[in-house]
Amino acid sequence: PTNHLDLPSIEWLEKYLQHYQGAVVIVSHDRFFLDRMVTKIVELYQQRLHFYTGNYSYYETEKALRVDMQKKAYENQQDYIRQNERFVERFKAKASKAAAAQSIVKRLDKLERIEDVEIERPNMKINFAVEKQPGKIICTLKHVSKSFKDVEIVRDTAAEIDRGDKIALIGANGKGKSTMLRIIAGAETFEGQREWGHNVVESFYAQHQLEALNMNNDVLEEMKDARSGKNDLELRSILGAFLFSGEAVEKKIKVLSGGEKARVALAKTMVSKANFLMLDEPTNHLDIHSVDLLVESLNKYEGSLILVSHDRFFISRIANKIWEIDDHKIREFKGTYTEWVDWKERRAKELAAVANQKAVVKEVAKPVVKETKPANNLNNDAKKELQKLKTRFKTIEDSLEKLKANKTKLEAALADPEVYSNKQKFQQAEQDYNKGAKELADANGEYELLFEKIMEMEG
């Protein structure tokens, strides 16, 4: 469900599902999403369903333990089988041992065989060489503006990419993340300046560039065209990480699906010897294990990079800087994605607190009821009724202050992102807020009604 959603939309979906009352079954490669959403994992492994009670992180830990136990059990059983088969082979021809040998054969036939562990993730290390070391500055943007007809993307913005930067471009759909990446790559016209640093060798991956592949090449030939200096065995190993194994490397580019072509283009980008990579949604057509390999490779990569991705796991493992496109400007945050999220949440709380404080200060002053002597023409019953109304009015006036303070407190609780991490906590906070808001509205209504009655009686 998260494949074509931007980060704010994914976060909204998470909050919605967290207090959704029904059951949910999810298929997803988004680890962050699975960690926050699921309470059970059902894995299809070796033609069987395996159940884990917990989120994705729990599953990973338990799966590793289960696989380790299976591997040891398989090896122990294989030792047992080999020992018994040696006995049978040795004694089957001897009359005195033939019955025992036959008994062992029957026992082995009935034995429920433990399967060997299935290798789901290729055990490979991919190192992408950087041919030239660039200068300290990779790219400088000055006074950059870009619009599509009436839609303004960025306005007079500036930024700098330094050697060693691994930048994630963040922003809602339509904010211009991919456009900004194309501007840096030189694939998009714009107003302003873009200056490359010394010795920068760049490589750009984007799905719209798939037409640049040679349709008559097979997959392996296309990789050779990248002139990476790697031999066939190394290229086959790299292609295995991008889900091309065995005879799949001999498929012609023209018969590949869009997703397969995207993986070939990404593999070519990664072996290009560039010291600056620009990656637009590189994980879109990769499975979880391939994303792991890509993360390992990019963390070892000695060059600089900038990427656009909605995969929070991927961003959190790669980026050391965040660029957010906000209000037509590039806002830079020096830190990881997790640190950026924490900062955004703290900032949201601070802004909510300031807004609540302003609301209290700006609140219209309540009308003051002056003590006036009752008109002489009020009879005793009317005087008693007036006094009763004034007493009630004073009580409501006092309670309004407490109710308003309580509502402010409840609003702050609802503004805390932490409350959405627990369904019961969120439901209780929402229930408390609705109750507090209703009590305040009822008290305000009675306050106004009493004021009008008192004014009317005092004439």
C-alpha positions as a LaTeX table, in Angstrom:
\begin{tabular}{lrrr}
\hline
Residue & $x$ (\AA) & $y$ (\AA) & $z$ (\AA) \\
\hline
Pro1 & 0.00 & 0.00 & 0.00 \\
Thr2 & 2.91 & 2.44 & 0.49 \\
Asn3 & 4.52 & 2.02 & $-2.96$ \\
His4 & 3.24 & 5.27 & $-4.47$ \\
Leu5 & 2.71 & 7.32 & $-1.31$ \\
Asp6 & 4.92 & 10.16 & $-0.11$ \\
Leu7 & 6.19 & 10.25 & 3.49 \\
Pro8 & 3.36 & 12.44 & 4.92 \\
Ser9 & 0.78 & 10.13 & 3.29 \\
Ile10 & 2.48 & 7.02 & 4.70 \\
Glu11 & 2.49 & 8.58 & 8.18 \\
Trp12 & $-1.21$ & 9.45 & 7.81 \\
Leu13 & $-1.99$ & 5.87 & 6.74 \\
Glu14 & $-0.08$ & 4.53 & 9.76 \\
Lys15 & $-2.08$ & 6.70 & 12.17 \\
Tyr16 & $-5.32$ & 5.66 & 10.48 \\
Leu17 & $-4.53$ & 1.94 & 10.67 \\
Gln18 & $-3.32$ & 2.17 & 14.28 \\
His19 & $-6.83$ & 2.94 & 15.53 \\
Tyr20 & $-8.70$ & 1.05 & 12.79 \\
Gln21 & $-10.93$ & $-1.49$ & 14.56 \\
Gly22 & $-10.88$ & $-4.24$ & 11.91 \\
Ala23 & $-8.27$ & $-6.82$ & 10.95 \\
Val24 & $-5.55$ & $-5.97$ & 8.42 \\
Val25 & $-3.36$ & $-8.20$ & 6.22 \\
Ile26 & $-0.42$ & $-6.39$ & 4.61 \\
Val27 & 2.08 & $-7.33$ & 1.90 \\
Ser28 & 4.91 & $-4.79$ & 1.90 \\
His29 & 8.67 & $-4.32$ & 1.48 \\
Asp30 & 8.53 & $-1.20$ & 3.70 \\
Arg31 & 10.19 & $-2.30$ & 6.94 \\
Phe32 & 9.36 & 0.87 & 8.88 \\
Phe33 & 5.70 & 0.47 & 7.91 \\
Leu34 & 5.65 & $-3.20$ & 8.96 \\
Asp35 & 7.41 & $-2.44$ & 12.25 \\
Arg36 & 4.78 & 0.14 & 13.18 \\
Met37 & 1.71 & $-1.66$ & 11.84 \\
Val38 & 1.87 & $-5.41$ & 12.38 \\
Thr39 & 1.58 & $-7.66$ & 15.41 \\
Lys40 & 2.13 & $-10.92$ & 13.51 \\
Ile41 & 4.31 & $-11.99$ & 10.59 \\
Val42 & 3.38 & $-14.87$ & 8.30 \\
Glu43 & 6.37 & $-15.90$ & 6.19 \\
Leu44 & 6.22 & $-18.11$ & 3.11 \\
Tyr45 & 9.45 & $-20.12$ & 3.35 \\
Gln46 & 10.27 & $-23.50$ & 1.77 \\
Gln47 & 6.66 & $-23.93$ & 0.58 \\
Arg48 & 5.28 & $-23.57$ & 4.11 \\
Leu49 & 3.75 & $-20.80$ & 6.19 \\
His50 & 5.73 & $-19.86$ & 9.30 \\
Phe51 & 4.14 & $-17.69$ & 11.99 \\
Tyr52 & 5.86 & $-15.12$ & 14.19 \\
Thr53 & 4.10 & $-13.06$ & 16.87 \\
Gly54 & 5.66 & $-9.61$ & 16.75 \\
Asn55 & 6.67 & $-6.88$ & 14.30 \\
Tyr56 & 9.22 & $-7.09$ & 11.49 \\
Ser57 & 12.26 & $-6.43$ & 13.72 \\
Tyr58 & 11.15 & $-9.24$ & 16.05 \\
Tyr59 & 10.67 & $-11.50$ & 13.02 \\
Glu60 & 14.22 & $-10.80$ & 11.78 \\
Thr61 & 15.72 & $-11.76$ & 15.15 \\
Glu62 & 13.55 & $-14.86$ & 15.58 \\
Lys63 & 14.06 & $-15.92$ & 11.95 \\
Ala64 & 17.84 & $-15.84$ & 12.41 \\
Leu65 & 17.52 & $-18.05$ & 15.52 \\
Arg66 & 15.11 & $-20.42$ & 13.75 \\
Val67 & 17.38 & $-20.72$ & 10.70 \\
Asp68 & 20.40 & $-21.37$ & 12.93 \\
Met69 & 18.50 & $-24.13$ & 14.77 \\
Gln70 & 17.30 & $-25.62$ & 11.46 \\
Lys71 & 20.86 & $-25.61$ & 10.08 \\
Lys72 & 22.22 & $-27.42$ & 13.16 \\
Ala73 & 19.31 & $-29.90$ & 13.16 \\
Tyr74 & 19.85 & $-30.58$ & 9.45 \\
Glu75 & 23.59 & $-31.15$ & 9.91 \\
Asn76 & 23.01 & $-33.44$ & 12.92 \\
Gln77 & 20.43 & $-35.45$ & 10.97 \\
Gln78 & 22.77 & $-35.73$ & 7.98 \\
Asp79 & 25.51 & $-37.08$ & 10.29 \\
Tyr80 & 23.02 & $-39.61$ & 11.69 \\
Ile81 & 21.94 & $-40.66$ & 8.17 \\
Arg82 & 25.53 & $-41.02$ & 6.96 \\
Gln83 & 26.50 & $-43.17$ & 9.99 \\
Asn84 & 23.52 & $-45.47$ & 9.45 \\
Glu85 & 24.08 & $-45.68$ & 5.69 \\
Arg86 & 27.72 & $-46.66$ & 6.30 \\
Phe87 & 26.53 & $-49.43$ & 8.66 \\
Val88 & 24.04 & $-50.69$ & 6.06 \\
Glu89 & 26.66 & $-50.59$ & 3.28 \\
Arg90 & 29.15 & $-52.45$ & 5.45 \\
Phe91 & 26.91 & $-55.20$ & 6.82 \\
Lys92 & 24.08 & $-55.74$ & 4.30 \\
Ala93 & 25.97 & $-58.62$ & 2.67 \\
Lys94 & 26.59 & $-60.41$ & 6.00 \\
Ala95 & 23.87 & $-62.87$ & 6.95 \\
Ser96 & 24.27 & $-62.19$ & 10.67 \\
Lys97 & 23.81 & $-58.44$ & 10.20 \\
Ala98 & 21.40 & $-58.39$ & 7.24 \\
Ala99 & 18.27 & $-58.16$ & 9.41 \\
Ala100 & 19.71 & $-55.26$ & 11.40 \\
Ala101 & 20.77 & $-53.53$ & 8.17 \\
Gln102 & 17.28 & $-53.98$ & 6.70 \\
Ser103 & 15.74 & $-52.58$ & 9.89 \\
Ile104 & 17.95 & $-49.48$ & 9.60 \\
Val105 & 16.95 & $-49.04$ & 5.94 \\
Lys106 & 13.26 & $-49.10$ & 6.93 \\
Arg107 & 13.93 & $-46.63$ & 9.75 \\
Leu108 & 15.71 & $-44.28$ & 7.36 \\
Asp109 & 12.84 & $-44.56$ & 4.86 \\
Lys110 & 10.35 & $-43.50$ & 7.53 \\
Leu111 & 12.57 & $-40.70$ & 8.81 \\
Glu112 & 11.05 & $-37.25$ & 8.34 \\
Arg113 & 13.84 & $-35.39$ & 6.60 \\
Ile114 & 14.82 & $-31.93$ & 7.80 \\
Glu115 & 15.37 & $-29.55$ & 4.90 \\
Asp116 & 18.61 & $-27.66$ & 4.56 \\
Val117 & 18.43 & $-23.91$ & 5.07 \\
Glu118 & 17.36 & $-22.05$ & 1.95 \\
Ile119 & 19.76 & $-19.25$ & 1.06 \\
Glu120 & 17.42 & $-16.29$ & 0.57 \\
Arg121 & 20.04 & $-13.60$ & 0.58 \\
Pro122 & 23.13 & $-13.92$ & $-1.60$ \\
Asn123 & 26.27 & $-13.96$ & 0.55 \\
Met124 & 28.17 & $-11.36$ & $-1.44$ \\
Lys125 & 30.00 & $-8.14$ & $-0.87$ \\
Ile126 & 29.80 & $-5.48$ & $-3.56$ \\
Asn127 & 32.48 & $-2.81$ & $-3.64$ \\
Phe128 & 31.99 & 0.13 & $-5.99$ \\
Ala129 & 35.28 & 1.79 & $-6.83$ \\
Val130 & 35.78 & 5.54 & $-7.08$ \\
Glu131 & 38.32 & 6.33 & $-9.80$ \\
Lys132 & 39.04 & 10.00 & $-8.98$ \\
Gln133 & 38.90 & 11.90 & $-5.72$ \\
Pro134 & 36.91 & 15.14 & $-6.13$ \\
Gly135 & 37.56 & 18.49 & $-4.49$ \\
Lys136 & 35.95 & 19.57 & $-1.23$ \\
Ile137 & 32.83 & 20.95 & $-2.96$ \\
Ile138 & 30.83 & 18.64 & $-5.24$ \\
Cys139 & 28.13 & 21.00 & $-6.47$ \\
Thr140 & 26.91 & 24.52 & $-5.69$ \\
Leu141 & 23.41 & 25.83 & $-6.43$ \\
Lys142 & 22.83 & 29.60 & $-6.48$ \\
His143 & 19.58 & 31.57 & $-6.96$ \\
Val144 & 17.82 & 28.51 & $-8.38$ \\
Ser145 & 14.18 & 28.95 & $-9.44$ \\
Lys146 & 11.91 & 26.52 & $-11.27$ \\
Ser147 & 8.24 & 26.60 & $-12.25$ \\
Phe148 & 5.94 & 24.51 & $-14.42$ \\
Lys149 & 3.40 & 26.99 & $-15.86$ \\
Asp150 & 1.58 & 28.26 & $-12.75$ \\
Val151 & 3.15 & 25.73 & $-10.35$ \\
Glu152 & 6.20 & 27.10 & $-8.53$ \\
Ile153 & 8.67 & 24.41 & $-7.39$ \\
Val154 & 11.58 & 26.41 & $-5.95$ \\
Arg155 & 12.20 & 30.14 & $-5.74$ \\
Asp156 & 15.66 & 31.77 & $-5.50$ \\
Thr157 & 17.02 & 28.90 & $-3.40$ \\
Ala158 & 20.65 & 27.98 & $-2.74$ \\
Ala159 & 22.48 & 24.90 & $-1.47$ \\
Glu160 & 25.87 & 23.18 & $-1.53$ \\
Ile161 & 26.88 & 19.52 & $-1.71$ \\
Asp162 & 30.22 & 18.75 & $-0.04$ \\
Arg163 & 32.53 & 15.77 & $-0.45$ \\
Gly164 & 31.31 & 12.95 & 1.80 \\
Asp165 & 27.69 & 14.14 & 1.85 \\
Lys166 & 25.01 & 11.48 & 1.57 \\
Ile167 & 21.87 & 13.56 & 1.20 \\
Ala168 & 18.21 & 12.48 & 1.24 \\
Leu169 & 15.79 & 14.86 & $-0.50$ \\
Ile170 & 12.57 & 14.95 & 1.54 \\
Gly171 & 9.18 & 16.47 & 0.78 \\
Ala172 & 5.57 & 15.68 & $-0.06$ \\
Asn173 & 4.63 & 14.57 & $-3.58$ \\
Gly174 & 4.55 & 17.55 & $-5.92$ \\
Lys175 & 7.10 & 19.54 & $-3.89$ \\
Gly176 & 9.77 & 19.00 & $-6.55$ \\
Lys177 & 12.19 & 16.39 & $-5.16$ \\
Ser178 & 12.76 & 14.60 & $-8.47$ \\
Thr179 & 12.79 & 17.93 & $-10.32$ \\
Met180 & 15.57 & 19.18 & $-8.03$ \\
Leu181 & 17.52 & 15.97 & $-8.63$ \\
Arg182 & 17.17 & 16.47 & $-12.41$ \\
Ile183 & 18.31 & 20.10 & $-12.04$ \\
Ile184 & 21.48 & 18.92 & $-10.26$ \\
Ala185 & 21.99 & 16.24 & $-12.93$ \\
Gly186 & 21.56 & 18.76 & $-15.75$ \\
Ala187 & 18.46 & 16.98 & $-17.08$ \\
Glu188 & 16.06 & 19.87 & $-16.32$ \\
Thr189 & 16.11 & 23.52 & $-17.37$ \\
Phe190 & 16.03 & 26.14 & $-14.59$ \\
Glu191 & 16.86 & 29.73 & $-13.72$ \\
Gly192 & 20.00 & 30.34 & $-11.66$ \\
Gln193 & 23.41 & 28.70 & $-11.42$ \\
Arg194 & 24.69 & 25.16 & $-10.90$ \\
Glu195 & 28.47 & 24.82 & $-10.54$ \\
Trp196 & 30.38 & 21.52 & $-10.40$ \\
Gly197 & 33.41 & 21.18 & $-8.16$ \\
His198 & 36.87 & 19.95 & $-9.19$ \\
Asn199 & 37.21 & 16.37 & $-10.54$ \\
Val200 & 33.53 & 15.48 & $-10.06$ \\
Val201 & 32.44 & 12.39 & $-12.04$ \\
Glu202 & 28.68 & 12.06 & $-11.74$ \\
Ser203 & 26.21 & 9.26 & $-12.48$ \\
Phe204 & 22.43 & 9.72 & $-12.51$ \\
Tyr205 & 19.84 & 6.97 & $-11.98$ \\
Ala206 & 16.19 & 7.67 & $-12.73$ \\
Gln207 & 13.49 & 5.39 & $-14.07$ \\
His208 & 12.68 & 7.71 & $-16.96$ \\
Gln209 & 16.20 & 7.12 & $-18.31$ \\
Leu210 & 15.52 & 3.47 & $-19.16$ \\
Glu211 & 15.36 & 4.30 & $-22.87$ \\
Ala212 & 19.13 & 4.91 & $-22.67$ \\
Leu213 & 19.64 & 1.13 & $-22.35$ \\
Asn214 & 20.65 & $-0.73$ & $-25.54$ \\
Met215 & 17.61 & $-2.89$ & $-26.28$ \\
Asn216 & 19.66 & $-5.34$ & $-28.41$ \\
Asn217 & 22.12 & $-6.13$ & $-25.60$ \\
Asp218 & 21.57 & $-8.90$ & $-23.11$ \\
Val219 & 21.79 & $-8.01$ & $-19.41$ \\
Leu220 & 25.45 & $-9.01$ & $-19.03$ \\
Glu221 & 26.48 & $-7.18$ & $-22.23$ \\
Glu222 & 24.72 & $-4.04$ & $-20.98$ \\
Met223 & 26.73 & $-4.22$ & $-17.75$ \\
Lys224 & 29.96 & $-4.57$ & $-19.76$ \\
Asp225 & 29.05 & $-1.37$ & $-21.62$ \\
Ala226 & 29.47 & 0.50 & $-18.32$ \\
Arg227 & 33.25 & $-0.14$ & $-18.67$ \\
Ser228 & 33.66 & $-0.73$ & $-14.97$ \\
Gly229 & 36.78 & $-2.88$ & $-15.40$ \\
Lys230 & 35.07 & $-5.80$ & $-13.63$ \\
Asn231 & 35.23 & $-9.30$ & $-15.12$ \\
Asp232 & 32.22 & $-11.47$ & $-16.04$ \\
Leu233 & 32.23 & $-13.30$ & $-12.71$ \\
Glu234 & 32.17 & $-10.03$ & $-10.75$ \\
Leu235 & 29.43 & $-8.59$ & $-12.98$ \\
Arg236 & 27.32 & $-11.75$ & $-12.57$ \\
Ser237 & 27.76 & $-11.49$ & $-8.80$ \\
Ile238 & 26.59 & $-7.85$ & $-8.84$ \\
Leu239 & 23.63 & $-8.73$ & $-11.08$ \\
Gly240 & 22.69 & $-11.41$ & $-8.55$ \\
Ala241 & 22.26 & $-8.67$ & $-5.96$ \\
Phe242 & 19.86 & $-6.97$ & $-8.37$ \\
Leu243 & 17.83 & $-10.20$ & $-8.78$ \\
Phe244 & 19.40 & $-11.46$ & $-12.03$ \\
Ser245 & 20.89 & $-14.92$ & $-11.58$ \\
Gly246 & 21.77 & $-17.87$ & $-13.80$ \\
Glu247 & 20.36 & $-17.63$ & $-17.32$ \\
Ala248 & 18.51 & $-14.37$ & $-16.50$ \\
Val249 & 21.72 & $-12.44$ & $-17.30$ \\
Glu250 & 21.42 & $-13.64$ & $-20.92$ \\
Lys251 & 17.95 & $-12.13$ & $-21.43$ \\
Lys252 & 17.71 & $-9.34$ & $-24.01$ \\
Ile253 & 16.97 & $-5.89$ & $-22.58$ \\
Lys254 & 14.03 & $-5.50$ & $-24.99$ \\
Val255 & 12.14 & $-8.45$ & $-23.42$ \\
Leu256 & 12.58 & $-7.26$ & $-19.82$ \\
Ser257 & 9.74 & $-5.73$ & $-17.80$ \\
Gly258 & 9.91 & $-2.10$ & $-16.69$ \\
Gly259 & 11.01 & $-3.15$ & $-13.21$ \\
Glu260 & 13.76 & $-5.42$ & $-14.59$ \\
Lys261 & 15.07 & $-2.64$ & $-16.86$ \\
Ala262 & 15.12 & $-0.31$ & $-13.84$ \\
Arg263 & 17.28 & $-2.82$ & $-11.94$ \\
Val264 & 19.73 & $-3.09$ & $-14.86$ \\
Ala265 & 19.99 & 0.71 & $-15.05$ \\
Leu266 & 20.60 & 0.90 & $-11.29$ \\
Ala267 & 23.29 & $-1.81$ & $-11.45$ \\
Lys268 & 25.01 & 0.11 & $-14.29$ \\
Thr269 & 24.92 & 3.29 & $-12.20$ \\
Met270 & 26.51 & 1.52 & $-9.25$ \\
Val271 & 29.48 & 0.15 & $-11.27$ \\
Ser272 & 30.16 & 3.40 & $-13.12$ \\
Lys273 & 33.24 & 4.49 & $-11.03$ \\
Ala274 & 31.51 & 7.84 & $-10.46$ \\
Asn275 & 32.40 & 9.78 & $-7.31$ \\
Phe276 & 28.97 & 11.43 & $-7.13$ \\
Leu277 & 25.70 & 9.48 & $-7.47$ \\
Met278 & 22.21 & 10.89 & $-8.01$ \\
Leu279 & 19.55 & 8.25 & $-7.29$ \\
Asp280 & 15.81 & 8.71 & $-7.87$ \\
Glu281 & 13.77 & 6.02 & $-6.05$ \\
Pro282 & 16.48 & 3.32 & $-6.33$ \\
Thr283 & 14.65 & 0.75 & $-4.15$ \\
Asn284 & 11.33 & 0.75 & $-6.06$ \\
His285 & 11.88 & $-2.59$ & $-7.81$ \\
Leu286 & 14.08 & $-4.32$ & $-5.22$ \\
Asp287 & 13.11 & $-6.88$ & $-2.60$ \\
Ile288 & 14.10 & $-6.53$ & 1.06 \\
His289 & 17.34 & $-8.55$ & 0.71 \\
Ser290 & 18.46 & $-6.56$ & $-2.35$ \\
Val291 & 17.80 & $-3.32$ & $-0.46$ \\
Asp292 & 20.04 & $-4.67$ & 2.34 \\
Leu293 & 22.85 & $-5.26$ & $-0.15$ \\
Leu294 & 22.37 & $-1.81$ & $-1.68$ \\
Val295 & 22.50 & $-0.23$ & 1.80 \\
Glu296 & 25.74 & $-2.07$ & 2.62 \\
Ser297 & 27.25 & $-1.03$ & $-0.71$ \\
Leu298 & 26.30 & 2.64 & $-0.40$ \\
Asn299 & 27.60 & 2.79 & 3.18 \\
Lys300 & 30.98 & 1.50 & 1.95 \\
Tyr301 & 30.88 & 3.77 & $-1.10$ \\
Glu302 & 33.62 & 6.40 & $-0.74$ \\
Gly303 & 31.95 & 8.97 & $-2.99$ \\
Ser304 & 29.11 & 11.42 & $-2.32$ \\
Leu305 & 25.46 & 11.00 & $-3.23$ \\
Ile306 & 22.02 & 12.55 & $-3.19$ \\
Leu307 & 18.88 & 10.44 & $-3.34$ \\
Val308 & 15.10 & 10.63 & $-3.46$ \\
Ser309 & 13.28 & 7.78 & $-1.74$ \\
His310 & 10.09 & 7.07 & 0.21 \\
Asp311 & 11.74 & 4.06 & 1.89 \\
Arg312 & 12.39 & 5.29 & 5.43 \\
Phe313 & 14.55 & 2.28 & 6.32 \\
Phe314 & 16.77 & 2.99 & 3.31 \\
Ile315 & 17.01 & 6.72 & 4.07 \\
Ser316 & 17.71 & 6.14 & 7.77 \\
Arg317 & 20.61 & 3.80 & 6.95 \\
Ile318 & 22.22 & 5.98 & 4.27 \\
Ala319 & 21.70 & 9.72 & 4.76 \\
Asn320 & 23.94 & 11.95 & 6.88 \\
Lys321 & 22.12 & 15.10 & 5.70 \\
Ile322 & 18.49 & 15.91 & 4.94 \\
Trp323 & 17.30 & 18.42 & 2.37 \\
Glu324 & 13.63 & 19.29 & 2.78 \\
Ile325 & 11.84 & 21.27 & 0.07 \\
Asp326 & 9.55 & 23.54 & 2.05 \\
Asp327 & 7.94 & 26.83 & 1.03 \\
His328 & 9.84 & 26.71 & $-2.30$ \\
Lys329 & 13.24 & 26.59 & $-0.53$ \\
Ile330 & 15.78 & 23.88 & 0.26 \\
Arg331 & 16.03 & 23.55 & 4.06 \\
Glu332 & 19.17 & 21.69 & 5.13 \\
Phe333 & 19.37 & 19.55 & 8.27 \\
Lys334 & 22.78 & 18.16 & 9.24 \\
Gly335 & 22.06 & 14.76 & 10.71 \\
Thr336 & 20.41 & 11.41 & 10.06 \\
Tyr337 & 16.79 & 10.82 & 9.09 \\
Thr338 & 15.97 & 9.63 & 12.64 \\
Glu339 & 17.49 & 12.81 & 14.10 \\
Trp340 & 15.52 & 14.90 & 11.58 \\
Val341 & 12.23 & 13.19 & 12.56 \\
Asp342 & 12.97 & 13.80 & 16.27 \\
Trp343 & 13.73 & 17.47 & 15.52 \\
Lys344 & 10.50 & 17.86 & 13.51 \\
Glu345 & 8.45 & 16.35 & 16.35 \\
Arg346 & 10.06 & 18.63 & 18.96 \\
Arg347 & 9.46 & 21.62 & 16.70 \\
Ala348 & 5.80 & 20.64 & 16.18 \\
Lys349 & 5.29 & 20.46 & 19.96 \\
Glu350 & 6.95 & 23.85 & 20.47 \\
Leu351 & 4.80 & 25.46 & 17.75 \\
Ala352 & 1.65 & 23.88 & 19.21 \\
Ala353 & 2.55 & 25.24 & 22.67 \\
Val354 & 3.15 & 28.74 & 21.24 \\
Ala355 & $-0.14$ & 28.61 & 19.31 \\
Asn356 & $-2.04$ & 27.57 & 22.45 \\
Gln357 & $-0.42$ & 30.37 & 24.43 \\
Lys358 & $-1.38$ & 32.93 & 21.78 \\
Ala359 & $-4.94$ & 31.62 & 21.76 \\
Val360 & $-5.18$ & 32.18 & 25.52 \\
Val361 & $-3.76$ & 35.71 & 25.25 \\
Lys362 & $-6.05$ & 36.70 & 22.37 \\
Glu363 & $-9.20$ & 35.31 & 23.93 \\
Val364 & $-11.95$ & 37.88 & 24.04 \\
Ala365 & $-12.44$ & 39.24 & 27.54 \\
Lys366 & $-15.56$ & 37.95 & 29.23 \\
Pro367 & $-18.31$ & 40.44 & 30.00 \\
Val368 & $-18.24$ & 41.68 & 33.57 \\
Val369 & $-21.52$ & 41.70 & 35.45 \\
Lys370 & $-21.68$ & 44.82 & 37.56 \\
Glu371 & $-23.37$ & 44.62 & 40.91 \\
Thr372 & $-26.46$ & 46.77 & 40.53 \\
Lys373 & $-29.22$ & 47.25 & 42.92 \\
Pro374 & $-32.34$ & 45.41 & 41.89 \\
Ala375 & $-35.08$ & 47.61 & 40.56 \\
Asn376 & $-37.64$ & 48.56 & 43.16 \\
Asn377 & $-40.36$ & 46.99 & 41.10 \\
Leu378 & $-38.87$ & 43.44 & 41.47 \\
Asn379 & $-40.91$ & 41.35 & 43.85 \\
Asn380 & $-39.34$ & 39.03 & 46.40 \\
Asp381 & $-39.61$ & 35.96 & 44.16 \\
Ala382 & $-37.90$ & 37.80 & 41.32 \\
Lys383 & $-35.14$ & 38.99 & 43.68 \\
Lys384 & $-34.55$ & 35.41 & 44.85 \\
Glu385 & $-34.44$ & 34.19 & 41.24 \\
Leu386 & $-31.96$ & 36.94 & 40.29 \\
Gln387 & $-29.69$ & 36.06 & 43.21 \\
Lys388 & $-29.86$ & 32.39 & 42.25 \\
Leu389 & $-28.86$ & 33.24 & 38.65 \\
Lys390 & $-25.93$ & 35.38 & 39.85 \\
Thr391 & $-24.67$ & 32.60 & 42.13 \\
Arg392 & $-24.83$ & 30.10 & 39.27 \\
Phe393 & $-23.20$ & 32.65 & 36.94 \\
Lys394 & $-20.24$ & 33.03 & 39.34 \\
Thr395 & $-19.87$ & 29.24 & 39.60 \\
Ile396 & $-19.84$ & 28.84 & 35.80 \\
Glu397 & $-17.39$ & 31.73 & 35.46 \\
Asp398 & $-14.96$ & 30.03 & 37.84 \\
Ser399 & $-15.33$ & 26.63 & 36.15 \\
Leu400 & $-14.70$ & 28.10 & 32.68 \\
Glu401 & $-11.10$ & 28.92 & 33.61 \\
Lys402 & $-10.48$ & 25.33 & 34.69 \\
Leu403 & $-12.22$ & 23.88 & 31.62 \\
Lys404 & $-10.19$ & 26.06 & 29.25 \\
Ala405 & $-6.93$ & 25.11 & 30.95 \\
Asn406 & $-7.95$ & 21.44 & 30.75 \\
Lys407 & $-8.77$ & 21.74 & 27.01 \\
Thr408 & $-5.36$ & 23.32 & 26.34 \\
Lys409 & $-3.69$ & 20.45 & 28.17 \\
Leu410 & $-5.71$ & 17.86 & 26.20 \\
Glu411 & $-4.87$ & 19.59 & 22.90 \\
Ala412 & $-1.16$ & 19.42 & 23.77 \\
Ala413 & $-1.56$ & 15.70 & 24.52 \\
Leu414 & $-3.15$ & 15.10 & 21.11 \\
Ala415 & $-0.39$ & 17.13 & 19.42 \\
Asp416 & 2.23 & 14.76 & 20.87 \\
Pro417 & 3.23 & 12.28 & 18.10 \\
Glu418 & 4.02 & 9.69 & 20.79 \\
Val419 & 0.30 & 9.29 & 21.50 \\
Tyr420 & $-0.20$ & 7.75 & 18.03 \\
Ser421 & 2.26 & 4.92 & 18.72 \\
Asn422 & $-0.27$ & 3.15 & 20.94 \\
Lys423 & $-3.87$ & 2.53 & 19.89 \\
Gln424 & $-5.30$ & 2.51 & 23.44 \\
Lys425 & $-3.36$ & 5.65 & 24.35 \\
Phe426 & $-4.64$ & 7.45 & 21.24 \\
Gln427 & $-8.27$ & 6.37 & 21.79 \\
Gln428 & $-8.14$ & 7.48 & 25.44 \\
Ala429 & $-6.58$ & 10.86 & 24.52 \\
Glu430 & $-9.21$ & 11.39 & 21.80 \\
Gln431 & $-12.03$ & 10.42 & 24.19 \\
Asp432 & $-10.71$ & 12.75 & 26.91 \\
Tyr433 & $-10.39$ & 15.62 & 24.43 \\
Asn434 & $-13.93$ & 15.17 & 23.06 \\
Lys435 & $-15.31$ & 15.04 & 26.60 \\
Gly436 & $-13.35$ & 18.16 & 27.65 \\
Ala437 & $-14.39$ & 20.08 & 24.52 \\
Lys438 & $-18.07$ & 19.22 & 25.09 \\
Glu439 & $-17.93$ & 20.28 & 28.75 \\
Leu440 & $-16.36$ & 23.61 & 27.74 \\
Ala441 & $-18.94$ & 24.21 & 24.99 \\
Asp442 & $-21.82$ & 23.41 & 27.39 \\
Ala443 & $-20.38$ & 25.73 & 30.05 \\
Asn444 & $-19.93$ & 28.57 & 27.52 \\
Gly445 & $-23.52$ & 28.14 & 26.35 \\
Glu446 & $-24.89$ & 28.30 & 29.90 \\
Tyr447 & $-22.63$ & 31.28 & 30.71 \\
Glu448 & $-24.03$ & 33.31 & 27.81 \\
Leu449 & $-27.62$ & 32.33 & 28.61 \\
Leu450 & $-27.25$ & 33.32 & 32.28 \\
Phe451 & $-25.67$ & 36.64 & 31.32 \\
Glu452 & $-28.60$ & 37.48 & 29.03 \\
Lys453 & $-31.17$ & 36.56 & 31.71 \\
Ile454 & $-29.43$ & 38.65 & 34.38 \\
Met455 & $-29.20$ & 41.66 & 32.04 \\
Glu456 & $-32.89$ & 41.27 & 31.19 \\
Met457 & $-33.99$ & 41.05 & 34.83 \\
Glu458 & $-31.88$ & 44.05 & 35.87 \\
Gly459 & $-33.48$ & 45.92 & 33.01 \\
\hline
\end{tabular}
